[in-house]
Amino acid sequence: MPGLLLQMIKELPFNQRSAEYMPLSRVQIYSAEDDSMSLNLFVYGEERKQLTEEDVTMTGSHILEYAQQLMAGTLPPEDEYGRPNPKPNAIFARERLIEHMEKCSESYIVRSDPRRFLSQFELFEKVSGSDNISVSIEGRHRARQHLAPLRPRANHPAPLPPQLRRSPRSPRQRLGRGERRRHPPAHARHARPRGAGRRGHVQPAQAGAQAEQVAQSRDHGAGLREAAVAGSTEGRDHHGDVHPLALHPVEAERQYVSARAGPNRQWSDRDVCLTKPCRALAVAFSKGNILETVTKDRYVNHAAAIADLFLDRFNPKDPLSDQGLQQRSEGLKAIIDNEVEDTPAQEMLLKMLDIVKHTLKTNIYMNNRYSFGLRLDPKIMVAEGEPPRDTPYGVIYAHGRRFDGYHVRFRDIARGGMRLVTPASPEQFALESAHQYDEVYGLAYAQQLKNKDIPEGGSKAVVLIDTIGMSTTGKDFVMRKSVKAFTDTILDLVVDTDETREEIVDLRGKKEVLYLGPDEQVIPQDIDWVIKRAAQRGYDTPAAFMSSKPRAGINHKEYGVTSEGVNVYLDVALRHVLKIDPTQQTFTIKITGGPDGDVAGNELKILHREYGDNAKVVGIADGTGCAEDLNGLDWDELLRLVHENLPIDQFDPSKLGEVGAVPKVDTEEGVKARNSMHNRVEADAFVPAGGRPSTINEQNYKHFLNTDGTPSAPLIVEGANLFVTDEARQRLFDEAGVVIVKDSSANKAGVITSSYEICAAMLLSEDEFYENKPQIVSEVLDKLHEYARMEAELLFREFENYGGSLPQLSKVISGAVNAATDALTVALESFSEEDKDKLLPLFKAHLPKTMADLAFDQVHQRVPAQYITNALASCLASRLVYKEGTKFVEALPKENLAAVALRYLEAEHEIALLKDALEGTEMPEKEKESIIKLLDAGGARTALRVF
């Protein structure tokens, strides 16, 4: 009965937090062929998790006996009902079969037909250890009044919640809601928990289907294609093939509504996916606006026509030409201008048309895609009327079940973290959704600024996931699946394999290289999966595809790499701005981010290591509360929290001074104290080492000032990204003289470390890295201090010489280095390999010594040529800017920049020879040192005769 099963599932009890909760262990669904009656059985309760060999040999004796006969070749090709028996398979050996049966529930073994059990075991082996789906379909056989089962199996890391254990439906029923559902006239459908595979659990489902429908499906693809059309012939395109949009295995049914336009037109998945990126462009294009617009009867034909244009444009069998796209686009635009009078609806439809025209690649025709993906020309993301800002190099958008994800990058080869955002309420979700693209753009741009010292440009990925109302287990399950779906969609769009060449139309025509890293809520298991998946999908350097690998990576929190750089900037700033020598004088500091956090916790350790009791932490806040003491919080207690990985609300109140307090967020007063600590508490320096972007913004920046207009801290060193907005930074400087070291400078050490991980993954085997890890890590930390101090000294030198705000100078430095890098990259493309090899010492000197000693002689064999080019360009560019300053680079015409930089390298070599010659001359040491100092300071520049 249409809709009855769904209604019953919605009414099932499902509350994992309830003391009376019992898991749904088995579902059996029976319906009459004429749909006049149905019987649905939902069986609750825990089944025995682990059977013994004795158990399965008794309960599964019928299966073991059948398998023995099959392996001995004594069974006929077909059983008594004309169904084919499985072919002998090594997995049917008694030992393997018993091992598998021990993982199954007793009821499943007892109730299973032996032939069916072995067939399902074969499918189980196909998908175990992956996230794939395997399908088997049989038609009607003689002497059987009910049908053989359709058996899709999908890998699930945890047992499915009841609302997801539903009977299979036709493609349109999966994509639409609100229409009259047409269940296939099946006699029985089943869903049972199954045992664990090599990674996670495998969930089988069975359903019956009309024989003639099954027969029709056999000629149209395999695997999921057959499953998708088994119950209905809807979902085929005009060629008779299964429509690619009908094969979306991970779309959440609740996200869709249904509408018809004419006798055969159905609005569905494709229209939603094409409108999703529009939400980044204007408030008017909210999710509600999109759904309301494209589902109206008067607009659905227009939306569907645009979706058809999209499908034809990227049909790998016969892609629509540029000329054809232009002609049809102009025709559709004319129709929309003429027929759609509502301005917002017209803007929406025209933007959909623009997205089609600005899409360079899509995985829409990939048979086994995890989610729908678009590689967009970034110009599409520029909204009319917005202030000018740098255009990214590339944008990837992915839409899947319960998530939307963006990946933005600012250079051809780029690296940046993947962040998972899981709002707790519908209101928060709507707010996050409205500014998702702006957030990922801002994070990627900040990454581009801080990546100036490394070969990779800046990028970032933000995946917005709907986990509202879920249990902890359910939330974790959806987050892990979203990481997999988003990552695999990126791989769809960047790898070059036989599969992608066959199923993806590439309008960009250039290989793309990008690297990911972990950010908020990404866990080590995600990293392992991503790297293995990159290898399976044919990514050129899979070990480098994601940084922070548990064994062959440099764990940022364990080694405190970001905080090591932050503290260098803090040290230099204290000396230059406040005239405090922190090794000799006391100073006060306040921090956001808990002692259990990466940046905050490690900063506490470094402060105590470098300055001891000279550093007085007067306030610290995290998600659990805050601790304040104007005389300085007890160092032993702070370090205890760091080492035990505990948040600040665990601070022992007995360790407080007379004016100390530990407000917690379990009270309203505690929430207010925590939220205002960074503004209220007075200190010499403030280090935001945790917190959401835009915490201090142009609307609330005055809260950071005291009643007399003086700042609660005259110095801010940004350990956290985007904690203070650009507008707030400038106003704090203009109105209160607050000196702010911007995030793109202060916390760049983390990205430099990740870049070294990428180099290690390309140059060294995992064993080589692990065997030499202590020495490599030590050398990396030395490099971090070196790069941080070079920029910090330049930053304050130019601040003192030329004035202006420090954040603006930080951007100027990044801009100068990046401009020089870009110019050099273009110039180096025209170099012969022999000429490039002369510059390789630059790249070698950039690497940790042990890494270079072990493998640099294999650099051409192990590192992509474009990466080497980028490395040479970035090394020379940063060297030039840090030595000579931004004014020197800005004064050079862009067309001459690369040539001057290369001549500068030659001049440096000449100066080095002069210094060597000077060492052998006889003159007073003091005079010799003065001459060498002058040569170091301006010798190369003087040799160039550029002043």
N, C-alpha and C positions, 0 to 999 in steps of 0.2 A: 504494500500500500504506500503510495508516494508520500514521503515525508514522515511516515510513522516511525521508522527506525531511528532517524535523526532526533525526533522528538523524545523517544524513549531514552536515547543516549544522554540527551541534555538533562533528563530527570534522574539519571543514576547518581547515587551518592558518591561524592569524590572530594574528600577533604583529608589530605595526608596529615594535617595537624591534629585531627580528631583522635581521641583515645579509642574510639570505636572503629577507626578506619580499618578496612580489609581490602587488599588489592583484588582487582578483577583478574581472575586466573584463566577463564575460558569463556568464549562467546560462540554460540551456535544459532544460526539464523535459518529458519525454514519458511518457505512461502510457496503457495500454490501457483501453478503455471498461469492461471487466469488472474492472479493477484487478488483473489477473493478472500484469502486467509493467510495469516502469517503467524509463526510461532518463534519467538526470540528468547533464547535461554542465556542468562548472564549469571555465571557461576563465580561466587566470591570465596575468598579464603586462601591462605598460604598452602601451596602444595610442597611436599618434601623437596628441598632444594638439591640434595645430593644423594643419588642412589648408589648402592654398592654393586659389585659384580654379581653377587648372589641374587640381589633384587632383580637386575635386568635379565639374567638368564632364566628366571622364573616367569616374570611378567612379559618378557619379550621373546619367549621361546618360539612362538610362531614366526617371528621376524628372523631370528637366527637360523631356524630350520629352512625357511624360504631362501635366505641368502646362501646357505650351504649348498642347496640344490642348484641355485643359479650359478654359483662359482664352479660347481662340478659339471655343469652343462647338461643336467638331466631335465631341465624345464623346457617346455615347448616355447616357440617364439611368442605365442599369445596365450593369454589365460582363457578361462571358460567363457568369458564375455567378449572375447575378441580384442581385448586391450593388450598392447605390446608389453612384454616383460622387459625390464631394464637389461642392458648388456652387462656382462661381467666387468667389474671394476675393482681395482686393488683396495679401494676404501671399504669394500664389502667383506673383506677378510674378517674373521671372527674377532680378532683383537681390536681392530680399528672400529668395528661396529659396536662392540661393547663399550669402548672408550667414549664413543659418541652418545650412546644410549644412557650412560651414567650422567650425562648433562641434561637429559630430557626429563620432563615430568612423568610421573607414573601413569597418569590418566592418558597422556598423549601416546605412550607406548601401548597401553592396553587397547585403546580405541582405534589404533591405526591399522589399516590394511597393509600387509607386508610389502606389496608392490608399491603402494603409495609412499610408505615410509622410506624405502630405498631411493625412490625417485626424488623425494624431498631432501634426503641426505646428499645426493649429488648436487642439487641446487645450493644447499647449505655450504658445501665446500667451495662452490664458485664465488660466493659473496663473502664468506668468512675472511676477516682481515681487511675488508674494504668497506666502502659505503655505497656499493652498487646494488642493483636489483636484478634478480634472475627470475625468469618467467617460463612456465611450461603450460602448454594448452593442448587439450585433447577434445576431439569431437564426440558425438554420440556413438555408442557402440551397441551391438545387438544384445538383446535380452536384458537390457538395462533400462529402467524407467526414469532414472535420474542420470545426470551428466557427470562426466569426469571433471575433476576440479581444475580451476585456474589457480596456479600456485605462485604468486609473487612473493619474494622474500627480500626484505630490506634490513640492513644492519642497523641496530639501535643500541647505543651504549648503555641504555637502561630500559627496563620494561616500560611499555607505552602506558600513559594514563588512559582511563576508560574512554574519554571523549575522542581519543585518536584511534581507537580500535573499532573501525567502522567497516562495513561491507564495501567492497569495491563498487565504484560507480562509473558511469560513462564519463568521457572527458568533459563534456559540458556540465555534467552534474558536479564534477570536481571544481570547475571554474565558476559556476553560476549558482545563484540562490534566488529564490522567489518564483521560479518557474515550476511547472508540474514535473516532478522527477519521474523518469521511466526506468525502474529497476529491470535488469535483465530477468526474463522469466525463469529464474533458477530455483532449484529445489533446496539447495543447502549452501550456506556460507559459514566459514569458521575462522576464528582468530584465536590462536593460543600462544602463550609465551613459550619460547624455545630456549635451548641451552646457549651458553656463551660460545662465540666463535673465537678466532685467534685474537680479535680485538672487539670486545663488547658482545652484545646479544644479537641474535637473529630472530626476526619476527615473521612467522609464516602466516599467510592468509589464503583461504581457499574460497572459490565461488564457482557456481555453475553458470553456463551460458548456452544459448541456443546453438545447435550444431551448425546451422547454416551461417550464423554470424561468425562462428569460429573459423569456418572454412573461408569466408570472405577475408578474414584478417590475415590468413597465412601468407598471402601473396604480397603483403605490404610491410616488409621489414621484419625485424626480429626483436626479441627482448621486450622492452617496455612498449614498443609500438604495438605488439600483439595484445599486451595487457590493456593498453589504452582503448582499443576498439572492440574488445571482446564483448562488451555489453551493449554496444550501440554503434551504428555506422555514422553517427554524427562525428564531426571533427575532421572530415576528409576535405582536402582542397579540390580544386576543379580538375586536377590530374588524377584523382582517385587515391592519392597518397595520404597518409595520416598527416594532418596539419601539425607543424612543429609546435605551435602554441598549445596543442592538446596534450603535449608530452611533458608538461611541467610537473615533476614529481614532488616538488617541495612547496608549492603555493598553499597558503593558508586559505581554506575555503571561506572563512569569515570575512576576508578582505574584499569579496566580490559581490556584486549585485548583478541581476540579469535584465536584459532588455532585448526586444526584438524590433527589427525594422524591415518590414516586408515579410514575405513567407519564409525566407531562409536565412535572413541576416541575424546574427547573434553577436551582441557586444560582449567582449570577454577580456582575457588576460592581456592581449597585445595592446589594447587601448590604454589600460592602466599603466603598463610599463612605459609607454611612450609619453605619458603625461607626468610621471613621477618626477623627472628632472625639473619640470616647470616649477615645482614647489620652491625651488631655490631662488627663483627670480622675482617673486613678488608675493606680498601677503595675500593678494587676491586669489592666488593659486594654491589654496590650502587643500588638504585631502578632501574635505567636504565639498569645496568648490569643484574639484575635479570630478568626483563621483556624480554630483548633481548635474554637471554640465554634460558629460559624455553619455549619460543614461537617459536624458530627455529624448522623447520620440523625435522631436524636430532636429536634434543634433546627432543622433546615433549613426545615421547614414554617413554624415561627414566624417565622424571619428573613425568609422570602419573603413571608409575609403582611404583615409590617411594611413591606417594600419596596413591595408592591402598594398599601398604604395611602398611602405617600408619592407614588407615581405618580398615584394617583387625586386626591390633594389638589392636585396641581399640573398636572393635565391641562388645557391651555388650552382644549380644546373643551368640557369639562364638569367644572370643578373641584369637588372635594368641599367642601361647605359646612362652616362651623364646627360646626353641629349634627351633621352626618354624621361629622365627624372625632371629635367627642367620643364619639358612640355607638360607633363602631368601635374607638376607642382603649380605651374601658372594656371592651369585649368581649374584645379581645386581651389586655389586662392580666389579666382574670379567667382566661383560658385559660392564660396564662403562669404565674400564681400557682398554678394548679391542677395543671399538667402538668410544670412544670420545677422539680425539687427541688434541683438543684445551685445553690448561692447565687451564685457568680460568673457562671454562665450566665444566671441569672435577672436579675441586675443588668445584665449586658450587653444583654440583649434589652429590658429596660425602658428602658435609656438610649437604645437605638435608637428606641424609641417616643417618648421625650422629644424626641429630635432632630427627628423628624417634626413634632411639635407646636410646636417652637420655630424651625422654618425659616420665614422670611418670603418668600424668593425662591429660585429655583433655575433653572439653565439646562439642566436635564435634557432638555427638549424642543426646545432649539435645534438646528436642523439641522446647523450647521457649527461646533459648539463645539470648542474646543481641549482643554478639560478639564472635569471635573465641578465645579460650583461651588454653594455654599450661602451665602446671606445669612442669618446666624443672629441670633436674639435673644440678646444676650450673657449673659442670665441662665442659659442652658444651660451656660455654661462655669464656673459656680460649683460647686465640689465640696462635698459635705456634710462638715462638720467642719473646713474650712480657715478660717484666721483671716480676719476681715472685711477687705475691701479694696475700693477704688473699682470700680464696675462700668463697663466701657467703654460707649461710645455704640453701637458696632456692631462685628460680627465677620464677616469673609468668610473662607470656607474653600474651597480648591481642591485637587482631587486629579487628577493627570495621570500621564502616562507618566514614571516615574522620579522624580516629585517630589510633595511635599505642601507647600502654602503657606497661611499665615495672614496676614490683614491685620486689624489691630486699631486702632480709633480712639476717641478720647475726646470728640469734639465733632462736630456735624453737618458742618461744614466743617473738614477736617483735612488736615495734610500731614506726611509722614515718609518716610524712605528705605526702599528695597527691598534687603534683604540676602540674598545667596546663600550657603548653607552646604553644603559638599561634603566630608563626612568621608572620611578616607583608608582606614578599615578597617570591617568589619562591626560590631565592638565600639563604635567611635566613633559609627557611624551609629545604633546602638541607643540609645546615651546621648543623642545629640542629639534623636532622635525622641521619647524619653521626656519631655524638658523643652522641646520646641519651643514649645508654647503659652506656657509660663511665661516663656520668653526673649522672645517677641514682646510679651507683655503688659508685662514689665518695661521693655523698650525704648520701647514706646508711652507708658507712664506717665511715664517720664523725659522723653520728648519733650513730653508735655502740660505738665509742670512748666516746661520751658525755653521753651515757646512762648507764655508769658504776655504777651509784648510785641507779639505779632502777631495778625492776624485769624484765622489758622488754628489749630485745636486740634492736639493731638499724635496721631500715628499711627505705625505701623511695619509693615513686611511682612518676614517671614522665610520664604524658600523653601528647604526641605531637599531636596537633590538627590542621588540615588544615582549616583555616578560611580566607584564602587569598581572597581579593576582596569582602568580605561580608559586608553588612550593620551592624550597631551596633546590631540591633535586630536579624539578622540572625546569627551573631557571637555568641551572648549570647545563642540562641537556640541550636546551635551545641555544645557549651561548656557544657551546662546543660545535653544534651543527652549523651555526651561522658562520663561525670562523672557517669551517671546512668549505661551506658553500661559497662564501665570498672569495676565499683564496683560489678555489678551483676555477671560479669564473675569471679571475685575473689571469690565471694560467691559460684558460681558453683563448684569451685575447693577446697573449704575448709569446706563447711557444710556437715554434715552426715545426710541425710534424705532418706526417701523411694525413692524419685525421683532420687537423685544422686546415690544411691546404685543400682538402676535399669538401669540408663543410662550412668554411668561413670565407666570405668575400672580403679581401683586404684592400681597402681603398687608400690606405696609407702607404703601403709598399715599402716599409722600412722596419728592420728588426728593432724591437724594443727591449731594453734591459732595465729592470728595476729590482730593488731589494727591500724586504720588509724587516721590521723589528718589533719586539713586543712592547706594548704600551698598556694602558689601564685594562685590567681584567683578562689579559692574555696570560695563560699559564704554560708551564713547561711541556705538558702533554700536547698543547696546541703547536708549539714550536716543533716538536718531534714529528707530528703528523704533517705539518706544512713542508718540512724538508723532504720527508719520504715521498710525499705527493708530488713535489717538484721533480724528483728523480723519476717517478713513474710516468710523469707527463712529458719528459724529455727536455726539461729546462737545462741550459748549457752548464751552469754551475750550481747544481741543486744545494750543495752544502752551504753555499753563500746566500741562498735565497732568503733566509731569515737568520738574524743574529741572535746571540744569547743562548746558544745551544747548551744544554746542561753539562755536557762533558767537554766539548770542543769549543766552548765559548768563554767569554770573560763576563761573569755575572756582575752586573752593574751594582747591585746592592751589596754583594759579598765584598767587592773590592772598593766600593765607594767612589767610583770613577767620576761621576758627575759632581759630587761634593768636593773632590780634590780640586777640580777647576774652580768651583764657586769660591772656595776659600782663598785661592790665589788672588782673585779679584777683590775679595773682602780685605785681604791683607794690604794690597796696593792702595785701595781706596781709603782705608783708615790712615795710612801714612800721608797720602796726598791731600785728602779732603779735610780730615779732622786733626791732622798732624799728630797722630797717635802711633807710637811704636808698640804694637800689640805684644811684642816679646818682653817689653820693659814696663809698660803702663797698663792699667786696668781699663776696660771698656765694657759697656753693656750692650746686650743684643736680645732681640725678640724674634721668634721663629713661628711660622705656620707650617704644619706638617708634624705628625707624631713621631715619637722616638722609635716606633716600629716601622716607620716609613723609610724609603730608600734615601732620598736626599737629606731629609731632616735628621734621621738617625745617624747617618754617617757624618753629617756636618757637626753634630754634637761630639762625636768621637774625635774628629779632626781638631775642633776648637780646644778640647782638653789636651790632646796630644801636642799641639803646637804652642799653646799659651797657658795651659794649666789654669790656676785660679785667677789669672789676669782677665780671663773671659768670664763674664757674669751673665748668665741667661736669666733675664727678668720676666720673660713670658713665653709660653709655648702653647699652641692650640692645635687640636686635630678634630676628627669627627666625633670624638667621645666627650670632649670638654676642653678645659684649659687649666694650666697651672701658672700662678703668678707669684713673684716675690721680688720686691724692689731691691732687696739686698742680694739677689742672686739665688736661684734654685740650687739645692744640694747636688753637687756633681756626682757623688756616689750613687744617689738615688736615680738620677737621670741616666747614668751609664748602666745601672741595673735594668731599667726599662728597655734600653737599647739592646743589651745582650740577651734579654729574655723575650724580645720581640713583643713588647706590651705597649698599649696606647697610653696616653697621658692621664686618663682617668684612674689608672692604677698607681699613680704617684702616692706614696705614703704621706698622709697629712702630718704625721709626727715629724717628718723631715723638713717641714716648712719653718720659716722664721716668723717673727711676731706679726708681720704684715702680709704673710703669704696666704693663698687660698687655692683650692682645687674645685672650681665649679664644674658640675657635670650636666650633660644634656638631658638627664632624666627629670629636670625641673625647668620651668619656663625661665627662671632667673639664670639658670646655668646656660641655657641656649643663648640668651642675650649676652652673657659674659663671653661665651666662646666666640660668638659672631662679631664681637666688637673688640676683642683683645688686641688685634693688630692695629687698631686705631687708637685705643685708650692708653695702653701702657707706653710710657716714655722710655726711650733707649737711644744709644749712640747709633745703632745700626739695626735695620730690619731685613731679615732674610726670609722672603716667602719661599718655602721649600715644599709646599703642598697647597692645595686649594683649587677651586674651579676658575676657569678663565674669566676675566673682567670682574674680579671681586672688587677691585678699586676702579671706578669708572668716572666719567665726567659728571654724572649725577650725584655721586656720593663722595668724591675725593676730598671735600672739605671736612669730612668726618676724621680724616687723618691729621687735621690741624687742631692745635689747642685753641682755647677761647681768645688768646692774644694773637692768633695767626701764625705762631711758630709751629713747626712740624713736630709730631710726636717722635719722629726719628729723622735726623737730617740726611741720612744715607740709607738707600735701599739697594740691595744686591739681589737680583731676581734669580733665585734657584728654580722657581716654577715657571712654566711657560704661560705667557699672556695674563699673569695675575693682575697686572696693571695695564689698562688700555693706553693707546698712544695719546689720546686726548688728555687723560688724567695725568700721565707722565709730564706732558708739557705744562699743564696748569700748576701742578705741584712745584715744578721748577720755576715757572714765571712768578707765582704768587708767594712761594715760601722758600725758594732756593734749595729744594730737595734735590740732591744729586743721586741719580738712579743709574745703576749699571744694568743695562738691558739684558733680557733673557738670552737673546741670540749671541751675546758675548759671554755672559756669566756661566751658563750651563752647557757650553758647547763641548765640554770634555766627554760627555756621554756619547755624542755622535761620532767623535773622533775614535773612541774606543770601538764602537760598532763598525766603523770603517776598517779598522785594523782586523777585526774579526772576519770581515769579508775577504780581506787580503789573505789572511791565514787559511781560510776555507778553500781559497783557490790555489795557494802555493804549497800548502802542507797537507799531508794525510791527517786524519783524526788522531792516529797513534803518535805521529811526529809532534803534533801540537801538544798532546797530553803529556808526552815525555819531557817536553821543554817548557811546559806551561809556567812554572814559577818564575823562570828567568824572563820569559816573554812578557808576563804580566808586569814584572818589575820595570822592564824597559818601556812598556806602554805608559806606566804611571809617570816615568821621567819625561816622556814625550808630552804628556798632558800638561805637566807643570811648565814645560818649555813653551808650548803654544799659548797657554793661558797668560803667562807672564809677558810674552812678546806683545800680545794684543793689549793687555792691561797697561803696560808702560806706554805704548803708542797712544792709547785712548786718553790717558791723563796728560800726556805730553801735549797733544793737540788741544785738549780742553783748556790747559793752562796757557797755551800760546795763542789760540784763536778764539776762545770763548765758545758760546753756544751751549745747548743742553747736551748732556752725555748720551741719552738715548739716540739723539739725532746723529751725533758723532759715531756712535756704534753702527748705525745704518750706513753712514758714509764709508766707514772702513769696510764693511761687508760689501757695499756696492762697488768700491774700488777694486777689491780682490776679485769679485765675481766678474766685473767688466774686463779686467785683465785676463782672467781665466778664459772667458768666452772668446776674446780676441785671439789668444794664443791657441785655443783649440781649433779655430778656423784656420789659422796660419799653419799649424802642424799637420793638418790634413793634406797639405800640398808637399810636405817633406817626403823625401825618400826614406825607406826603412833604415838605410845606412846613416842618414843625418839624424833620424830620431834616436838611433842607438847611441849616438854621441851624448844625448841628453839623459840616458838611463841612470847615470849616477845620481841625478836629482831624485828619482823615484826610490832608488836604493837607500839614499840617505834619509828619506822620509820614513822608511820602515824601521821597526825595532830591529836591532842589530842581529839578534839570534835568528829571527825569521829570515832576514836577508841572507845571512851566512848559510842557512840550510837549503835555500831553494831559489835564490834570485837568478842563478844560471839557467833556470827552467822557466823564466818569466814569460817568454814568448809562447811556450807550449801550454802553459797553464792559465794565463790571464788573457781575456779578450783584448784584441788590438785597440778597440775604442776606449776600453778602460785604461790601458797604458797611456794613450794620448791624453785623456782627461787628467790622469795622475801627473804627467809631466807639466801640463798647463797649470794645474792648481798649485803644484809645488813652487814653480817659478813665480807665479802671480803673488802668492802670499809672502814669499821671500822678498820680492820687490817692494810691496806695500809696507810691510813691517819695518823694513830697513830705511826706506826713503820717505814714507809718509803718504797720506792721501793727496796732499796738494801737488806733489810731484806727478802722481798718476793722472789726476784730474786735469792737469795743465797740458797733457799730451793729447794731440788729436787722435781720435779713435782709430783712424786708419794707420797711424804710426805706432800704436801702442805695442803690438806684438813685435815689431821689428826692434823697438827700443829695448823691450824686455830681453830679447835674445842677445842684443849687443851688451846689455848690462851683465848678462851671465859671462860673456867673454871678458868684460872689463874686470869682473870679480876674480877671474882666473889670473889675469895680469897682476892684479893687486896682491894676490896670494904669492905669486912668484917674487914680487918686490919685497914682501915681508920676509920670505925665506932668505932672500939675499941680504936683507938688512940684519938678520940674526947673526950672520957671519962677519959683520963689520965690527971694527974696533971703535967704540964711542961709549961715553958714559951711559949706564943702564937707564938712568932717568930720562935722558934725551931720547934714547932708543924707544922707550915705552911711550913717550909723547908722540913720536912720529908714527908708531904702529897704531896708536889710538886714533890719530888723524886719518890715517889710511883706512881704518875700519869704518870711521864715521862718514867719510865722504869721498873716499878714493875712487870707487867705481863710478859714482855720479860725475865726478870731475873728469874722469877719463872719457865719459860720454860727451862732455861739453854741453850737458843739458842742465840748466839752472832754473 
